[in-house]
Amino acid sequence: MIVNGSYGLAPHNGTAAATAVAEPPAPARRPVVDACSLVYDDAGWRAYLHRLGENAPEYLDVFSSSFCRYFGASHPAYREALAVRWQDAVDVLLPPGRPPFDLAAHLADRRRQGVTAEFAMGSAERLPDGRTVNTWLLETVREVRDRIHVWAGISLRDPAAALREVEVSLAAGASGLCVIPFLDGTDPADPRFAPVWDAAASAGLPVWLHTGHHFARSHPSGLGSWRTVEALAARHRELLLVAGHAGWPDVRETLLTAARHPGVHLEFSSHRPRHMAGPGSGWEPLLHHARGLARDRVMFGTSTWVNPGPTGPLANELAELPLPEDVVTAWLSGNAEALVARSAGKRRG
């Protein structure tokens, strides 16, 4: 992952704050589908951050600046707390008295940024009220699922529990799945999980899989590599797979895997488009093949907190790369829209 400076956001609660001040008309923007979004209230964010702290505490250290910018927290106070206990650092990010999550404000901000839809990643973590994050998310966005597509998070630590979560989430309206292997410490290509992928394929649920580099020192870097994508795509021919973060730095191998398997896509969240054209960025294969095999397989995503700024300017960075307009359109929205349509068609069939 590449972390860069923010766009200078004011402190917020994971969504733009509503304001009584009249705003100027939003500038015309290209339509954007965010293929990797996080939509949580504070309880959901706490569950997310605790999952990192318990399984990959390095993330709370490496991305400390990004977390503090996103949550509007004091970086020195966060670092001081983190030196004692990661739980204390989470409390700095999420102090008492923060305003509640405002879905209407979130949607209004998305609209201003040109975001027509987003794939919101959930998790099977439990909230204080006993619900899973998946359940909270599905209930919260029930009326706007044309704008917020819930991709239910599953843990692969227990194959039977993972399969149950797929079935429950599908029945509740989930339109995709999310898997982060380095947090589970398991290999998604292990044959024990075949029933999970068979269920996803049968239901037409795309699976967003964290691929490529991660910072969890307690687990090998190969968890969730392009080889994982290759193994799953070869065994489960009908499975729709999205290689999260495009397998960076192994972008070439991930792209070639997509060329071999029509159900494989790439999304490049967590990485700034403006850096992709730089020498040694690792994104050279994507740009080189943009007019060919990458044109219809690549999607834009933000990862929400990693580059904590408005989505519109981030999308504009992609448009400023030396790419044809049709490729920019496909990557920003067209390919994600096609995946949604393909997935919905499979579910109807």
N, C-alpha and C positions, 0 to 999 in steps of 0.2 A: 504494500500500500504506500501511496505517496501522500503526505500531509503538507498542506500549504496554508498561507495566510487566509484569514476570513475576509468577508466583505464588510466587516464592521457592524454586525447586527447588534441591536440593543438586547438586553436580557429578555428571555422569553420562556415559554413553557413547552417547547417543542412545536410551537405554531405561532403564527404572527398574532400579536395582540390586537384586539379590536380597538378602533379609535373613533372618537366623535368628531375629529377634525376632517373636514372635507378633503378628499384626495383628488389630485388631477387625474384625468383619464389615463388608464394603463396604456403603455405603448404597445403597438401591435407586435406580437411575438410569434415565432414559429410554434406550432403545436408540439408539445412535449409529453411523452409518457415516461414516467420515472419507474424504471424496471427494478429498483431496489430502494424501497422507502421504509421508514420506521414511523409508525403512527401510534403513540402511546400516551396515556396519562402518567402522572407521577408514579403510581403504583407499578405500571408497566415498565417505566424506565428503571425503577429500582430493581425489578425482577431481572431486567436485561443486564444492568450493571453488576448485580450480584452474581449472575451466571458467569460473567467475565471474571470477576474477582475470585470465584471459587475454582474456575477451570483454566483461566488464562490471565492471571493478574498482571502479566507484562503489558497487556493492552491499556490498563489504567495508568501505567507509567508512560509508555511510548506515546500515547495519544492524549496526554494530560492537557496540552494546550488546546487541542480541538474540543475536548469535553468542556473545558472552562469557557471557551468562546461560545459554544452552543448553548450552554445553560446559564451564561452570564455570571459565572462564578469567579472569585478571586483566584488567580493562578498561584500566587505565593501561599495563600491559605490552603489551597488544595494540596500543593506539594508538601507543606508542613504536616497536614493530616495524613497524607499517604505514607510518609516516613514512619508513622506510628502504626496505623492499621488501614487497610484499604476500605474497610467499612466506614471509617471516619471520613475518608475522602469522598465517598458516595454521599454522605450527609452534607458535605460542603456543596456538592452539586444540587442536592435536592433538600434544601432547608424547609422547615415548617412555614406555612403561610403562603406558599406559591399559589398563584391563581390556578383554578381547575382547567383541565383541558377543554378547549372550545372548538368543537367540530366545525361550526359555521365559520369561525375565524380561520381555521386551517384551510377550509375549502376556498374561502375568499382569497387567501394568500396564494394558494395553488393557482387559482384562476388568473390572478395578476401576473404570475410568473409564466403563464402560458401552458401550465400543466393540465392536460385534459383528463389524465388518468394516472394512477400509480399502483404498483404492486406492493402492498403493505405486508412486510414480513412479520409473522407472529412467532409464538413459542408455546411450548407445552408447560412452561413454568407456572407455578401456582401463585395466585394473588392472595392477599390477606382474607378476602371474602370467600376463598375456596375455588373460585373459577380459574380456569387457565387464561393466560394472555390471549390465546386463540379465541376462546369463548367471548371474552370482553370485547375484542376487536370485531368479531363477527356481529355481536349484538349492537355495538356502537355505530357501525357503519351500515347497518341493515338497509336503510333507506337510500343509501348513495353508493351501492355496490357497482354502479356503472362508472363511478369515479374512483372508488377505492376498492381494488380487487384484493381480497385477503388470501395470502399464501401462508397457510398454517405451518407453524414451525413444529418439527418433530425431533425427538431425541432418539438416537440409534443405540442407546445403552441397553435397551430392553426391546427386542424385536416384536414381542407380542404387544407391548404397550404402544410401540410406534404404529403398529397396524391398527390398533383400536383408535388412536388419535386421528389417523387418516380417515377412518370410517365415520367417526363422530364429526370431524370438521367438514367432511364432504356433505354429510346430511344437513349440517348447519349453514351451508352455503359457501364454503371455501372454494376458490377457483385455482389454487396451486398449493405447492408445498415448499418448505424452506428447510435446508439441512446444513449444519455447520460441523463438519467432521472433527475439527481440532478441539471443539468444546466437548465432544462426546468421547474422544480418544478411541474411536472405532473406524473401521474401514467400510465405507458404504458398499463396496464391491464384495464384501463377505457374503457368501451364499446364504447365510442365516437371514439376510434382509431381502431375499428375493420376493417373498410374499408382499412386502411393502411396495416394491417397485412394480410388481405385477398389478397390484390394486390401483396404484397411481396411473399406470398405463391404461388399464381397463376403464377407469373413470375419466380419462382425458385430463388429468391434473398435471400440469408442468411442474418440474422440480427444480427450484433454484438451489444450486450446490456451491458452497464456498470452495473456490479452487485457487491454487497457486500459493503464494507466500503467506505465511502466518507467523505470529510472534510467540506462540505458546511453546516455551522451551521444553515442557514436559512431554510433548508429543512430536513425533517425527514430521518433517516437512512434507513428506509424501502423502500425508492424509489429505485427500481431496485434490489430487493433481489431475492433469489431463489424462493420465493413465486410468484414473478412477472413472472419468467420463467415458473413455474408450471402452472400458470393461462393461460398464452399465449399458451403454448404447448398443454394444455388440450382443449382449445377452437378452436385452429387453427392447426389441426392435421398434415397438410402438411407443416407447417412453419418450416424452418430451423433456429435454434437459436444458437448463440454462447454466452455463459455466459462469458463476459469479466472479467478478473482477477479471474475467477473461483468462484465468489461469496465469496471470502475470507472476513472474517474468517469462514464463514459457508460453508466450502468446502464439508463436508460430506453431508449436505442437498442438495447442488447443484449437487453433483455427483449422489445421489440417485434420484434426479429429472431426470437426464440424463438416468438413468437406466429404468425409467418409460416411457420415451418418446424418440423414436429413432431419432428424429430430433434435439435433444439437444446435444451441445458440450460445452467443457470448454477450455478456454485458460488462461494461467497464467502470462501474461505480467505484468510488474511493480514489479514483485517479483523475487529475485535472487534464482536460483536453488540451489546454494551452501548452502543456509540457510534452505532449506525445510526439511532436515533430523534432524534438531535441535529440542530438546524437547520444546514443547509449540509453535512450529512455526505455527500450524494450518493446516499444509499440511500432517499430518500423514495419514488421510484417503486416500489421493491421492496415496501415496506411498504404503500403505497397499493393496489397490485394483488395483495396477498398472498392475498386470498380469491378472486381471479379467475384471470387468466392466469398469475400467478406460482405458484399453489398447487402445481401438479404438475411444475414445471420447475426448482425451486431445490433445491440440495443444500448441506449443511454440509461444511466442510473446515477444516483447521488450518494447512497448510504447515509443520507440525512445529516449526521453529525460530523462526519469525517472532514468535509469541507463546508463548514457551517455558514453558508451565505445564501442569498436568493438563488433560486434555480435558473431564472432567466439568464443572468450573466454567465452562469456556468454553461448553459446550452449555447450561448453566443460564442463561447470559446471554441466549441466544436465547429460552428459555422465559419470561424476565422481560419481554420486549417485549410490546406490546399486540397479540398475535396469538391467534387461536383455537387451541385445543389440537390440532385436526386439522391445522392448518397447521404447527405446531411439529413434530408427529410426522412429517409428510410431509417437511419440510425436513431434519430430523435423520437420518432413516433411510428412510422410505417411498419417496421418489423415487429414492434411490440403489439400493435393493433392486429397484425396478421396472426401472431401467436395466440392472442386472445380469441380471435375468430376460429382458428384451427382447434384450439382447446374446447371451445363451446360446441363446435360441430361434433367433436368426438363424444362429448357428454350427451348431446342430443341423440347421437346415433346409438 
